[in-house]
Each structure stands twice: as C-alpha cells, then as structure tokens.
Amino acid sequence: MDYEEYLEQGETLASEGLIEEALSRFEQALEAAPENPEAIEAVGRALLNLGRLEEAEASFLDALEIDPEWVAPRMGLALVALGRDEPFKIVHHLERAIEADPGYPEAYVELGRYYGYMGEPALAKATFERWTGRHPEDADMLINAGLTLFDAADFAEAYAFFEKAVEAAAEVEQRSGALTFRANALDMLGRYDEAVAAYEEVIAETPEWWEAHANLGICHARNGHLQRAEAAFRRGLEDCPGSPEIRDELAAHLLSQGGDLQEALKLSEEAVALGRDEIRHLVTLGEVRLALGDDEGTAEAYRTVLSLDPENPDAHLELGILHERRGETSEAEEHFIESLKADPGNPRALYSYASLYYTADDLETAEEILERAVAADAGYSPALSALASIRARRGEYGDALDFIERAVEAGESDADHFKSALEFAPLHSDPRFRTLLYRMSHAGSNGAE
C-alpha cells in the first residue's frame, strides 16, 4: 500500500473521531514517504487533536522546512500556540499564513475570531475587511465577521456585516442564517419590533429553520413578552417537529416561568434523545429533574455531562450542591474545587464552596471565599447575606447591617431567613434592621405580582 492510501484511510478515520487510529495510518504513510510534507502535516494534525502539543509542533515545523510556503502547517502552529495561550505566536503564525496564501479564507477567520475573543473588535473588524474588501460577495465571511463582533458585544458593527451578508447570500441557508443573525443584532440594539419582523421574515421564507423560531421566542422573553415567547416556541415545535433545540428552549421556558414541569421533563428528555451529545440539553434535563425533586435523576444528567466534558464547571457545581445536601462533604468539596478550576470567578460556586466551611464553623475560611465571590460580583446577594451572618455571629452588628443593606439592594427578599436566624436575634429591635426586613418583604411582594 502506498502512502496516499494510508493518508486517505487516516483522513477517513479522523473524520469519524478515531484519532488514535488515524495517527497510526498517518505514521504508516510517513514510513512509506519519509520526506512527504503532507504525511508529516497529517501526523502533526493528529497529534494536535490528541493534545500532544510539543510533538505536533515538531511535525509542523518539519513540514514547513520542506515546504516553507505551505499554509496548512502554519495554521497548525497557530493552533498549537492557541492551545498554549501564546498570543504573540498565534497572531504571528496566522499573519504568516495569510502572507503565504492571501486567498486562504480560514486564516482570516481564525485571526478575526481571535481578536474578537481577546476583546479587540476593531482589529477583528479590520481583519475580516481585509478579505471582504476583495471578496464582497463572500456571505460566509460576512457572517463570520458579524458573529465575531456580536460575541464581542459590538452589535452595531455586527448588524452592518449581517446586512451585507443578506445582500450577498446566494443560498437559502446562507440567507436564512444572515437574516436570523441580523434579527439577533436588532434585538440586542433594543429594536424589538424590527427584530420580531425580521424573525418573522425568515419563518415565512423557511419555516423549517429552527434557529429563527428559537431566537424569536428568546427575543420575546428578553423583552418581557412571556406568552408570546411560549407561543413562538410552540409554533417552532409544529414547524420543526424533529428539532431537539426547540424542545430544549420550550422546556427551559416552562421551567423558568413555573409552567408544567411534567411537560418540561418530557420535552427535555426528547431533546436529549434526539441530540444526546449536546451538553445544553443535558443541563436543561438536570435542571428540570432538580425542580421535580429527582436528585438521582439530576445527578445522572450531570454525570453524563461530565462524561462528555470532564471539566464542565456547571456540572461539577450542581453535583457538588447535591452531595452537600446529602451531607457528603468530601465529594461536594471535590466537585466545587473542580468547578472553580474551570471557572474561578463564578460567585455561585464560591458561595457553595464557602458554605462547607460555614457549616463546619470555619468562619475565617468561609469569609475569605465569600469575599472572593463578592469581588467577582458585587451584587451577588447570597454571598452578601452569608457575610452578614458571619459578622452577626461575631457580634459585629454594624457590619452585619451594612452587608444586609447591600444584599437588599442586590435583590435579597428572604425576610423570613433574617427573622428566624439566631445570629440576627439581637437586631430584632434595631430600627435599621426592621426597615431592611420591611424592604425585603416589600420586594418579595413586588416580585410576585
């Protein structure tokens, strides 16, 4: 068998996600043709996908030494640098890729996206325009530019790119995507009526385009029109009966609005069955099961998330909370730590982790962690309330009242907790404390209306 056959087999295996097997075929291709840059690059690509960055880098450099103008190993080096979080090298290799082949659009896409990720929307825009200036008809690049700027919260510039993409779109799918993304930008720009009209335009042209239905429902909900949101999701389910995404959105909507939880459970289970490897659907299923009091079912959903994404911070957090509720402190701590490794500034994870120390009466450590939560989000009311409890337990009632006031300003409305918690008993006759209780009770009444 010659090296080309080994390469072809390797590419087929790689496309099926069988990376170890693909690497074996690529290495056989390299044995058959030791100086062939394609075989060397293919080995590097497989090593990159396996996370073996140093070996991948060596392969890409070897391929470049044989063919210095070839763009593929240069892109591989950029991805190695991305894996190592080396900004200078990422930009350097992508720019060199563009120099080597100015007609290679993927290099512009990766560089533009990277600038957007780094919070440099102006550089992202300029990168995409280097391509679209020469290829104004490239709807895919215009959409990529719009999505990058949308993610960077530059909604006006994103809208401008989507407008051009709508004009340039030559295919139905391109046009539907561009119209939907343009509607998203209109929504984020506060142009609700125009956004709704834009979503309806997509639905009229391509009712099977689930993204338009889902985003229309989200748009209605974001603007406070909850019945319209549910109606949009239900219409989407009629027009797109095989869509797991619409099921997920409707289930999440019912959950958030206190709707029929059994229907939400059915919808989320169907979404998972139709799109098993979609983590978002599993998370919704876990949330619905939790609302129904099914702790074991909730844990099963989040364990499945971790089987797909072992570092998923949300799954670790929810499993930690479940273990804490059962009194399984060591297991809870393990999950909280894993959650914070992936998302160290998550105030809810910090608050949950602090609760272990609070329960163990280690107030100093609990306070330190809670202060990190408040530093990450000054308006996270559970952490503020917990700090108030710690200060009250120490007899520092003035500080406790300050934290209670900050919690109330952040939305705390659980007046019953502050009335019943023993550490606040000495404050029951304090006028400021009573005023804060009144404000909490009043806030709770307003929120229920």
C-alpha positions in Angstrom: 0.0 0.0 0.0 1.4 3.4 -0.9 1.5 6.5 1.3 -1.6 8.1 -0.4 -3.8 5.1 0.6 -2.6 5.4 4.2 -3.3 9.1 4.1 -6.8 8.5 2.7 -7.6 5.9 5.4 -6.3 8.2 8.1 -8.4 11.1 6.9 -11.5 8.9 7.0 -10.7 7.7 10.5 -10.1 11.2 11.7 -13.4 12.4 10.2 -15.1 9.7 12.4 -13.3 10.9 15.5 -11.0 7.9 15.7 -7.8 10.0 16.2 -5.5 7.3 17.6 -6.3 5.0 14.7 -5.9 7.9 12.2 -2.5 8.7 13.7 -1.4 5.1 13.2 -2.3 5.4 9.5 -0.6 8.7 9.1 2.6 7.3 10.7 2.4 4.4 8.2 2.1 7.0 5.4 5.2 8.7 6.8 7.2 5.5 6.9 6.3 4.9 3.2 7.3 8.5 2.3 9.5 10.0 5.0 10.1 13.3 3.2 6.5 13.9 2.2 5.2 17.1 3.8 1.5 16.0 3.6 2.2 12.9 5.7 4.3 15.0 8.2 1.5 17.6 8.5 -1.2 14.9 8.9 0.8 13.3 11.7 1.1 16.8 13.3 -2.6 17.4 13.0 -3.5 14.1 14.7 -1.0 14.8 17.5 -2.6 18.2 17.9 -6.0 16.7 18.2 -4.7 14.3 20.9 -3.3 17.3 22.9 0.4 16.3 22.3 1.4 19.8 21.5 5.2 19.6 21.6 5.2 16.6 19.1 2.6 18.3 16.9 4.7 21.5 16.8 7.8 19.5 15.8 5.9 17.9 12.9 4.5 21.2 11.7 8.0 22.7 11.7 9.4 19.7 9.8 6.6 20.1 7.2 7.4 23.8 6.9 11.1 23.1 6.4 10.3 21.0 3.4 7.6 23.4 2.0 8.0 26.9 3.6 5.1 28.4 1.7 2.5 25.8 2.6 -0.3 27.3 4.7 -1.5 24.1 6.5 1.4 23.6 8.8 1.5 27.3 9.6 -2.2 27.0 10.6 -1.2 24.0 12.7 1.4 26.1 14.5 -1.1 28.8 15.2 -3.4 26.2 16.8 -0.5 24.8 18.9 0.1 28.4 20.1 -3.6 28.8 20.8 -3.5 25.6 22.9 -0.6 27.1 24.9 -2.3 30.5 25.1 0.7 32.3 23.4 -0.9 35.5 21.9 2.1 36.7 20.0 2.7 33.4 18.3 -0.9 32.9 17.5 -1.1 36.3 15.6 2.4 35.7 14.1 1.6 32.3 12.6 -1.8 33.4 11.3 -0.4 36.5 9.7 2.4 34.4 8.1 -0.4 32.0 6.9 -2.1 35.0 5.2 1.2 36.1 3.7 1.8 32.6 2.4 -1.6 32.3 0.8 -3.7 35.5 0.7 -6.5 33.5 -0.8 -6.9 31.2 2.2 -10.0 32.4 4.0 -9.7 30.2 7.1 -6.6 32.2 8.2 -8.6 35.4 8.2 -11.5 33.7 10.1 -9.2 32.4 12.8 -7.3 35.7 13.2 -10.5 37.7 13.3 -12.1 35.4 15.8 -9.0 35.5 17.9 -9.0 39.3 18.0 -12.7 39.2 19.0 -12.0 36.7 21.7 -9.3 39.0 23.0 -11.6 42.0 23.3 -10.2 43.8 20.2 -13.3 44.2 18.0 -11.7 47.0 15.9 -8.8 44.6 15.0 -11.3 41.8 14.3 -13.3 44.1 12.0 -10.2 45.2 10.2 -9.1 41.6 9.7 -12.3 40.5 8.2 -12.4 43.6 6.0 -9.0 42.7 4.6 -10.9 39.7 3.0 -14.3 41.2 2.3 -12.8 44.3 0.7 -11.6 42.0 -2.1 -14.4 39.5 -1.9 -17.6 41.5 -1.0 -19.7 38.6 -2.3 -18.5 36.1 0.4 -21.5 35.8 2.5 -19.9 33.2 4.8 -17.1 35.5 5.7 -19.5 38.4 6.3 -21.5 36.2 8.6 -18.3 35.1 10.4 -17.4 38.8 10.9 -20.8 39.6 12.2 -20.8 36.7 14.7 -17.4 37.7 16.0 -18.4 41.3 16.6 -21.7 40.1 18.1 -19.9 38.0 20.6 -17.7 41.0 21.3 -20.9 43.0 22.1 -20.3 45.3 19.2 -23.9 44.9 18.0 -24.0 47.9 15.6 -21.0 46.7 13.6 -22.3 43.1 13.7 -25.6 44.3 12.3 -23.8 46.1 9.4 -22.0 42.9 8.5 -25.2 40.8 8.7 -26.9 43.4 6.4 -24.2 42.9 3.8 -24.4 39.1 4.2 -28.2 39.2 3.5 -27.5 41.0 0.3 -24.6 38.7 -0.7 -26.3 35.4 0.2 -26.7 33.2 -2.8 -28.0 30.1 -1.0 -31.2 29.7 1.0 -29.3 28.5 4.1 -26.9 31.5 4.0 -29.8 33.9 3.6 -31.8 32.3 6.5 -28.7 32.4 8.7 -27.9 36.0 7.9 -31.5 37.2 8.4 -31.6 35.4 11.8 -28.3 36.8 13.0 -29.4 40.3 11.8 -32.6 39.9 13.8 -30.4 38.9 16.9 -28.4 42.1 16.4 -31.6 44.2 16.1 -32.9 42.7 19.4 -29.6 43.5 21.2 -29.7 47.0 19.9 -33.1 47.5 21.5 -35.1 47.5 18.2 -37.6 44.9 19.3 -40.3 45.5 16.7 -37.8 45.4 13.9 -36.3 42.2 15.3 -39.6 40.5 15.5 -40.4 41.4 11.9 -37.0 40.1 10.8 -37.5 36.8 12.5 -41.0 36.5 11.0 -39.5 37.2 7.6 -37.2 34.2 8.0 -40.0 32.0 9.3 -42.2 33.0 6.3 -39.5 32.0 3.9 -38.1 28.9 5.6 -40.5 27.7 8.4 -38.2 24.7 9.0 -35.4 27.0 10.1 -35.5 26.2 13.8 -33.0 29.0 14.8 -35.5 31.7 13.8 -38.2 30.2 15.9 -35.9 29.7 18.9 -34.4 33.2 18.7 -37.9 34.8 18.2 -39.0 33.1 21.5 -35.9 34.3 23.3 -36.4 37.8 21.9 -40.0 37.9 23.2 -38.9 36.6 26.6 -36.0 39.1 26.8 -38.4 41.9 26.2 -40.9 40.8 28.8 -43.5 39.2 26.4 -43.6 35.8 28.0 -46.8 34.5 26.5 -45.6 35.5 23.0 -42.3 33.7 23.8 -44.1 30.4 24.6 -46.3 30.7 21.5 -43.2 31.2 19.4 -41.6 28.1 20.8 -44.7 26.1 20.3 -45.1 27.2 16.7 -41.4 26.3 16.2 -42.2 22.8 17.5 -45.0 22.5 15.0 -42.8 23.7 12.1 -39.7 21.8 13.2 -41.1 18.6 14.8 -37.6 16.9 14.8 -35.7 19.8 16.5 -34.1 19.0 19.8 -33.2 22.7 20.2 -36.8 23.9 20.1 -37.8 21.2 22.7 -34.9 22.4 24.9 -35.9 26.1 24.6 -39.5 25.4 25.4 -38.6 23.1 28.4 -36.3 25.8 29.8 -39.0 28.4 29.3 -41.6 26.3 31.1 -39.1 25.8 33.9 -38.2 29.4 34.3 -41.9 30.5 34.3 -43.3 28.0 36.7 -45.0 26.1 33.9 -45.9 22.4 33.6 -42.9 20.6 34.9 -44.0 17.2 33.6 -44.3 18.7 30.1 -40.9 20.3 30.5 -39.5 16.9 31.6 -40.9 15.2 28.5 -39.6 17.9 26.2 -36.1 17.8 27.8 -35.9 14.0 27.7 -36.9 14.1 24.0 -34.2 16.8 23.3 -31.6 14.6 24.9 -32.7 11.6 22.9 -32.6 13.5 19.7 -29.3 15.2 20.4 -27.5 13.1 23.1 -24.1 14.7 22.8 -25.5 18.2 23.2 -24.5 19.3 26.7 -27.0 22.1 26.8 -29.9 19.6 26.6 -28.5 17.5 29.4 -28.1 20.6 31.6 -31.8 21.5 31.0 -32.8 17.9 31.8 -30.8 18.1 35.0 -32.5 21.4 36.0 -36.0 20.1 35.3 -35.3 16.9 37.3 -34.0 19.0 40.2 -37.2 21.1 40.1 -39.2 17.9 40.4 -37.1 16.7 43.4 -35.5 13.9 41.5 -32.0 14.1 42.9 -30.7 10.9 41.5 -32.0 11.7 38.0 -30.4 15.1 38.3 -27.1 13.6 39.2 -27.3 11.1 36.3 -27.8 14.0 33.9 -24.8 16.0 35.2 -22.6 12.8 35.3 -23.5 12.3 31.6 -22.3 15.9 31.0 -19.0 15.1 32.7 -18.6 12.0 30.6 -18.7 14.3 27.5 -16.9 17.3 29.1 -14.9 16.2 32.2 -14.1 19.8 33.2 -17.6 21.3 32.8 -17.8 23.7 35.7 -21.7 23.8 35.8 -22.0 20.1 36.1 -19.3 19.9 38.8 -21.1 22.7 40.7 -24.5 21.1 40.6 -23.1 17.7 41.6 -21.3 19.4 44.5 -24.5 21.0 45.7 -26.3 17.6 45.5 -23.5 16.0 47.6 -23.6 18.8 50.1 -27.3 18.4 50.5 -26.8 14.7 51.3 -24.1 15.6 53.9 -21.3 14.1 51.6 -18.8 16.8 52.4 -15.7 15.4 50.8 -17.5 14.6 47.5 -19.1 18.1 47.5 -15.7 19.7 48.1 -14.1 17.8 45.3 -16.7 18.9 42.8 -16.6 22.6 44.0 -12.9 22.6 43.6 -13.1 21.2 40.0 -15.8 23.7 39.2 -13.6 26.6 40.4 -10.6 25.3 38.5 -12.5 25.8 35.3 -14.4 28.9 36.3 -12.5 30.6 39.3 -14.7 33.7 39.3 -18.1 32.0 39.5 -19.8 33.6 42.5 -22.3 30.8 42.9 -19.5 28.2 43.0 -17.6 30.3 45.5 -20.7 30.7 47.7 -21.4 27.0 47.6 -17.8 26.2 48.5 -17.8 28.7 51.3 -20.9 27.0 52.7 -18.9 23.9 53.5 -16.6 25.9 55.8 -19.5 27.9 57.3 -21.3 24.6 58.2 -18.0 23.3 59.7 -17.8 26.5 61.8 -14.6 27.6 60.0 -15.8 31.2 59.6 -12.5 32.7 58.7 -12.1 30.5 55.6 -15.8 30.9 54.7 -15.4 34.6 54.9 -12.3 34.6 52.7 -14.1 32.7 50.0 -17.3 34.8 50.2 -15.2 37.9 49.8 -13.8 36.4 46.6 -17.4 35.9 45.5 -18.3 39.5 46.1 -15.2 40.7 44.4 -16.3 38.7 41.3 -19.8 40.0 41.5 -20.5 42.9 43.9 -24.3 42.3 43.5 -24.4 38.6 44.3 -26.9 38.7 47.2 -26.4 35.2 48.7 -22.7 35.9 49.4 -23.6 39.3 50.9 -26.2 37.7 53.1 -23.8 35.0 54.2 -21.2 37.6 55.1 -23.9 39.4 57.1 -24.4 36.1 59.0 -20.7 35.7 59.7 -20.4 39.3 61.0 -23.5 38.9 63.2 -22.2 35.6 64.7 -19.1 37.6 65.7 -21.2 40.3 67.3 -20.2 42.8 64.6 -23.7 44.0 64.2 -22.9 47.3 62.4 -21.0 45.5 59.7 -23.8 42.8 59.5 -26.4 45.6 58.9 -24.1 47.0 56.2 -24.0 43.7 54.4 -27.7 43.1 54.8 -28.4 46.5 53.2 -26.1 45.7 50.3 -27.9 42.3 49.9 -31.3 44.0 49.8 -30.0 46.5 47.2 -28.9 43.5 45.2 -32.3 41.9 45.4 -32.4 39.8 48.6 -36.0 39.2 49.6 -35.9 36.3 52.1 -37.1 38.3 55.1 -38.0 35.0 56.9 -34.4 33.9 57.0 -33.3 37.1 58.7 -36.2 36.9 61.2 -35.5 33.3 62.2 -31.7 33.0 62.1 -30.5 33.1 65.7 -27.4 35.3 64.9 -29.8 38.1 64.0 -31.9 37.9 67.1 -30.1 40.8 68.9 -31.1 43.0 66.0 -34.8 42.4 66.1 -35.5 45.7 67.9 -33.0 47.7 65.8 -34.8 50.3 63.6 -32.5 49.8 60.7 -32.9 46.1 60.8 -36.7 46.4 60.9 -36.6 48.8 57.9 -34.5 46.3 56.0 -36.9 43.5 56.8 -39.8 45.7 55.5 -37.9 46.4 52.3 -37.3 42.7 51.8 -40.9 41.8 52.4 -42.0 44.6 50.0 -39.5 43.5 47.3 -40.8 39.9 47.6 -44.4 41.1 47.2 -43.5 43.1 44.1 -41.6 40.2 42.6 -44.7 38.0 43.0 -47.1 40.3 41.1 
